[in-house]
């Protein structure tokens, strides 16, 4: 019920701001000024996702980054991942000026596109959200949603899991996978039932989502990525007629071959095995499967990000699959029924992730076993003063952001 009222209030705020606040329009920037939660923010930004059958050859070429923009896209992402206390310390390179901006929202930093045309992102490269403070990171898990507008609910679910597990980053693509219906020049379909389009970031290494994923991984690699506490989780959704016996189908980019099945069933501890075990605990009546115990074809063997994370060189991800001998286990691919993606199951999903990955707390912090998150060891009173200063540095708009003003206004009206 609280979530419903929060959603309704956010919608009211955004519509009212658009109608009555001078200079306001339906823009991505308005999302940051009026959203109340991370889930609300990504829902708002997702409204600008480049829609189905939007591009032709000419418009797609214009929307793609130049060489300089692609390099700067990677640079600003790398810089944002290193933020600890000040979102504005991340400079936006010249080639991205007027297209992208970094701003604070609540206790996170957001890299997002500001340029739109008729309610649609002009570029559609996606957005990245990271905690504004190192102390807000509890585990080195990187969550992404490559198919907004197609795998419905996956963007909101990814955002909720990012927040509730204290994960390091959230990456969301900015184009529907069918925004350009030309076939991907990277991964070719082998049957009439397969469709891999140029704007499908899971199957085209020319999409900016792929560049961003590589940059996130390379940043994490500086600090190591042990399988006990680090992983890269892609959130997907499947239709009711696809793999209908599986409520959640997990994979690490390996298929159904004998060698791959052995990889999933051997004695080696791997993140995907732990996640399956913990999801089964969270959803005891559901079927949560791996390629070793389900014939489901959604094994992500052609996922270009998965191939890269499994050790394939970026220059060869279009032509070479990962093998069981080289797979790192860092890649986790989750295909889900619509029920599994629904808001009522966020908490159970979160508990599974908390149990799957060990914490990586900042100095002076330890794990709170009741929540599975990092917390400070020193007395709350003293720490709260430090946190106040940190949040002021971060640029938190607790006192001055639009939602705060609206809460105050509505409270005077006895509405809340």
C-alpha positions in Angstrom: 0.0 0.0 0.0 2.9 2.4 0.8 4.5 1.7 -2.5 1.2 2.4 -4.3 0.8 5.8 -2.5 4.4 6.7 -3.2 3.9 5.9 -6.9 0.7 8.0 -7.0 2.4 10.9 -5.2 5.3 10.9 -7.5 3.0 10.9 -10.6 1.1 13.9 -9.0 4.4 15.7 -8.3 5.7 15.3 -11.9 2.4 16.3 -13.6 2.0 19.3 -11.3 5.6 20.4 -11.8 5.2 20.2 -15.5 1.9 22.1 -15.5 2.7 24.8 -13.0 6.4 25.2 -12.3 7.9 27.9 -14.7 10.5 26.4 -17.1 9.5 22.8 -16.3 8.9 20.4 -19.1 8.7 16.7 -19.6 12.5 16.2 -19.5 15.0 13.7 -17.9 16.1 16.5 -15.6 12.6 16.7 -14.2 12.8 13.1 -13.2 15.6 13.9 -10.8 13.8 16.9 -9.3 10.5 15.1 -8.7 11.1 11.4 -8.2 10.9 10.0 -4.7 12.7 6.7 -4.9 15.4 5.0 -7.1 12.6 2.9 -8.7 10.6 6.0 -9.4 13.7 7.7 -11.0 14.4 4.8 -13.4 10.7 4.5 -14.3 10.7 8.2 -15.2 14.0 8.0 -17.2 12.7 4.9 -18.9 9.9 6.9 -20.5 12.6 8.5 -22.7 14.0 5.2 -23.9 14.2 5.1 -27.7 11.1 3.1 -28.8 10.4 0.3 -31.2 11.2 0.8 -34.9 12.5 4.4 -34.3 15.7 4.4 -36.4 16.6 4.0 -40.0 20.2 3.8 -41.3 20.7 7.6 -41.3 19.2 8.3 -37.9 20.9 5.3 -36.2 24.3 6.5 -37.6 23.7 10.0 -36.2 22.7 8.6 -32.8 25.8 6.4 -32.5 28.8 7.9 -30.6 31.8 9.2 -32.5 35.2 7.8 -31.6 35.9 10.7 -29.3 32.4 10.4 -27.7 32.9 6.7 -27.2 36.2 7.3 -25.4 34.8 10.0 -23.3 31.7 7.9 -22.5 34.1 5.3 -21.0 36.1 8.0 -19.2 33.1 9.6 -17.4 31.9 6.1 -16.4 35.2 5.2 -15.0 35.4 8.5 -13.1 31.9 8.1 -11.7 32.6 4.6 -10.3 35.4 6.2 -8.2 33.2 8.9 -6.6 33.2 9.0 -2.8 31.2 12.0 -1.5 30.9 14.5 -4.3 29.0 13.7 -7.5 30.0 17.0 -9.1 33.7 15.9 -8.9 33.0 13.8 -12.0 33.6 16.1 -15.0 31.6 15.5 -18.2 34.1 15.6 -21.1 33.7 18.2 -23.8 32.4 15.8 -26.5 29.5 14.9 -24.1 28.6 18.4 -23.0 25.0 19.2 -23.8 24.2 15.5 -24.1 25.0 14.0 -20.7 25.3 15.3 -17.2 26.2 13.9 -13.7 23.9 14.9 -10.9 23.1 13.7 -7.3 19.8 12.1 -6.5 19.1 11.2 -2.9 22.3 9.3 -1.9 23.4 8.3 -5.4 25.1 9.8 -8.4 23.4 9.6 -11.8 25.0 9.8 -15.3 22.1 10.4 -17.6 21.2 11.9 -21.0 19.6 15.4 -21.0 19.1 15.7 -24.7 15.7 14.7 -26.0 13.5 15.1 -29.1 9.8 14.8 -28.8 10.0 12.9 -25.6 12.8 10.5 -26.7 16.5 10.4 -25.9 18.4 11.8 -28.8 21.3 9.4 -28.3 19.9 6.6 -26.2 23.2 5.3 -24.8 21.7 4.6 -21.4 22.3 5.7 -17.8 24.5 4.7 -14.9 23.8 5.0 -11.2 26.3 4.5 -8.4 26.3 5.1 -4.6 27.5 8.6 -3.8 29.6 7.3 -0.9 31.9 4.4 -0.6 30.3 3.6 2.8 27.0 3.0 0.9 28.6 0.0 -1.0 28.1 -3.3 0.8 29.1 -5.7 -2.0 30.9 -5.5 -5.4 27.9 -6.5 -7.4 27.1 -4.7 -10.7 23.5 -5.0 -11.9 22.3 -4.1 -15.4 19.1 -4.1 -17.4 19.9 -4.3 -21.1 16.3 -4.5 -22.4 14.2 -1.6 -21.2 10.8 -1.3 -22.8 10.9 -4.9 -23.8 11.6 -7.0 -20.7 8.9 -5.2 -18.8 9.5 -4.5 -15.2 13.2 -5.4 -15.4 14.4 -1.8 -15.1 12.5 -1.2 -11.9 13.5 -4.6 -10.5 17.1 -4.0 -11.2 17.0 -0.6 -9.5 15.3 -2.1 -6.4 17.9 -4.8 -6.1 20.8 -2.4 -6.6 19.5 -0.3 -3.7 18.5 -3.1 -1.3 21.7 -5.1 -1.7 24.2 -2.2 -1.4 25.5 -3.0 -4.9 28.2 -1.0 -6.6 26.5 0.0 -9.9 23.3 0.0 -11.9 23.5 0.2 -15.7 20.4 0.6 -17.9 20.4 0.7 -21.7 18.7 3.6 -23.4 17.2 1.9 -26.4 14.5 -0.7 -26.8 16.2 -3.8 -28.4 13.9 -3.3 -31.4 14.6 0.4 -31.9 16.4 -0.4 -35.1 15.1 -3.5 -36.9 18.1 -4.1 -39.0 19.9 -7.3 -38.0 22.9 -7.1 -35.7 26.2 -7.2 -37.6 27.7 -8.9 -34.6 25.5 -12.0 -33.8 23.7 -13.7 -36.6 20.4 -15.5 -36.0 20.4 -19.2 -36.9 16.7 -19.8 -37.0 13.5 -17.9 -38.0 12.5 -17.7 -34.3 15.6 -15.7 -33.4 15.9 -11.9 -33.8 19.1 -10.1 -33.0 18.8 -6.4 -33.9 21.4 -3.7 -34.1 20.0 -2.0 -31.0 20.0 -5.2 -28.9 22.9 -4.5 -26.6 23.1 -8.1 -25.5 23.9 -9.1 -29.1 25.8 -6.1 -30.6 29.2 -4.9 -29.5 28.7 -1.6 -31.2 26.0 -0.5 -28.7 27.3 1.9 -26.0 25.9 -0.4 -23.4 28.7 -2.9 -24.3 31.3 -0.2 -23.9 29.9 0.8 -20.5 29.8 -2.8 -19.4 33.5 -3.3 -20.3 34.4 -0.1 -18.5 32.6 -1.2 -15.3 34.3 -4.5 -15.4 37.8 -3.0 -16.1 37.2 -0.6 -13.1 36.3 -3.5 -10.8 39.2 -5.5 -12.0 41.6 -2.9 -10.5 40.3 -4.1 -7.1 40.0 -7.8 -7.9 36.7 -9.6 -8.3 36.7 -12.7 -6.1 33.7 -15.0 -6.8 32.7 -14.9 -3.2 31.9 -11.2 -3.2 31.8 -10.0 -6.8 29.6 -10.5 -9.8 27.8 -9.0 -12.8 24.1 -9.7 -12.8 22.0 -9.0 -15.9 18.2 -8.8 -15.3 16.0 -10.2 -18.1 12.4 -11.2 -18.6 10.9 -14.0 -20.7 7.5 -14.5 -22.2 5.0 -17.0 -20.8 5.5 -19.4 -23.7 9.3 -19.5 -23.5 10.7 -22.0 -21.1 7.3 -22.2 -19.4 8.3 -24.7 -16.8 11.0 -22.3 -15.4 10.0 -19.4 -13.2 13.6 -18.2 -13.1 16.3 -19.6 -15.4 19.9 -18.7 -14.5 23.0 -19.2 -16.6 26.6 -17.9 -16.8 26.9 -17.8 -20.5 27.5 -21.6 -21.0 24.9 -23.8 -22.7 23.7 -27.4 -22.5 26.7 -29.3 -23.7 28.1 -32.1 -21.5 31.1 -30.0 -20.6 28.9 -27.0 -19.7 26.6 -29.1 -17.6 29.6 -30.4 -15.8 30.7 -26.8 -15.1 27.4 -26.1 -13.5 27.4 -29.3 -11.4 31.0 -29.8 -10.3 32.3 -29.2 -6.8 33.6 -25.7 -7.6 31.8 -23.0 -5.7 30.4 -20.5 -8.3 28.1 -17.4 -7.9 25.4 -18.8 -10.2 25.2 -22.0 -8.1 24.9 -20.0 -4.9 22.3 -17.7 -6.4 20.2 -20.7 -7.6 20.4 -22.2 -4.1 19.4 -19.0 -2.4 16.6 -18.2 -4.8 15.2 -21.7 -4.2 15.1 -20.8 -0.5 13.4 -17.5 -1.3 10.9 -19.1 -3.6 10.4 -22.8 -2.5 7.4 -23.4 -4.7 9.1 -22.1 -7.8 11.3 -23.8 -10.4 14.7 -22.0 -10.4 16.9 -23.8 -12.9 20.3 -23.9 -14.5 21.2 -25.3 -17.9 22.2 -28.5 -16.2 18.7 -29.2 -15.0 16.5 -27.5 -17.7 16.3 -27.7 -21.5 15.6 -23.9 -21.6 17.4 -22.4 -24.6 17.9 -18.9 -22.9 21.5 -19.8 -21.9 23.1 -16.5 -23.0 25.8 -18.2 -24.9 25.6 -15.4 -27.5 25.4 -12.5 -25.1 28.4 -10.3 -26.0 28.8 -9.0 -22.4 28.7 -12.5 -21.1 31.3 -13.7 -23.6 33.6 -10.8 -22.6 33.2 -11.5 -18.9 34.0 -15.2 -19.6 37.3 -14.3 -21.0 36.7 -13.6 -24.7 38.6 -10.7 -26.1 36.4 -7.8 -27.0 37.4 -8.0 -30.6 36.2 -11.6 -30.8 32.9 -11.5 -28.9 30.9 -11.6 -32.1 32.5 -14.8 -33.4 33.7 -16.8 -30.4 31.7 -18.4 -27.6 33.0 -19.0 -24.1 34.0 -22.5 -23.1 33.8 -24.3 -19.8 37.5 -24.3 -19.6 37.8 -20.5 -19.7 34.5 -19.3 -18.1 35.1 -17.1 -15.1 31.7 -17.4 -13.5 31.5 -13.6 -13.0 28.6 -13.3 -15.4 25.1 -14.1 -14.1 22.1 -14.0 -16.5 18.6 -14.2 -15.0 15.6 -14.9 -17.3 12.4 -14.5 -15.4 8.6 -14.9 -15.7 6.5 -11.8 -15.3 5.6 -12.9 -11.8 9.3 -13.2 -10.7 9.8 -9.6 -11.8 6.9 -8.2 -9.9 7.4 -5.7 -7.0 5.9 -8.1 -4.5 9.0 -10.4 -4.9 11.7 -7.7 -4.8 12.5 -8.4 -1.1 12.8 -12.2 -1.6 15.1 -11.6 -4.6 17.1 -9.2 -2.5 17.6 -11.7 0.3 18.9 -14.3 -2.2 21.5 -11.8 -3.5 22.5 -10.8 0.0 23.2 -14.4 0.8 25.0 -15.1 -2.5 27.7 -12.4 -2.2 29.8 -11.6 0.8 30.1 -8.0 2.0 33.0 -5.8 1.1 32.7 -3.1 3.7 34.6 0.2 3.8 37.2 0.9 6.5 35.6 1.3 9.9 32.5 -0.6 8.9 31.3 -4.2 9.5 28.4 -6.4 8.5 25.1 -6.0 10.2 24.0 -9.6 10.3 20.3 -8.7 10.6 20.3 -6.7 7.4 23.2 -8.2 5.5 24.5 -4.7 4.9 27.6 -2.8 6.0 27.3 -0.4 9.0 29.6 1.8 11.0 31.1 0.4 14.2 31.4 3.7 16.1 28.5 5.3 18.0 25.6 6.5 15.9 25.6 10.0 17.3 29.2 10.7 16.3 28.8 9.0 13.0 25.7 10.9 12.2 27.6 14.2 12.3 30.1 12.9 9.8 27.3 11.5 7.6 25.7 15.0 7.6 28.9 16.5 6.3 29.3 13.8 3.7 25.7 14.2 2.5 26.2 17.9 2.2 29.3 17.3 0.2 27.5 14.8 -2.0 25.0 17.5 -2.9 22.0 15.9 -1.3 18.9 17.9 -1.7 17.1 16.6 1.3 16.0 20.1 2.3 15.7 21.7 -1.0 14.8 19.1 -3.6 11.3 19.2 -5.1 9.9 16.1 -3.3 10.8 17.7 0.0 9.0 20.9 -0.8 6.0 18.9 -2.0 5.9 16.8 1.1 5.9 20.0 3.2 3.2 21.5 1.1 1.0 18.4 1.2 1.4 18.1 4.9 0.0 21.6 5.4 -3.0 20.5 3.3 -3.4 17.4 5.6 -2.9 15.1 2.6 -0.1 13.1 4.1 
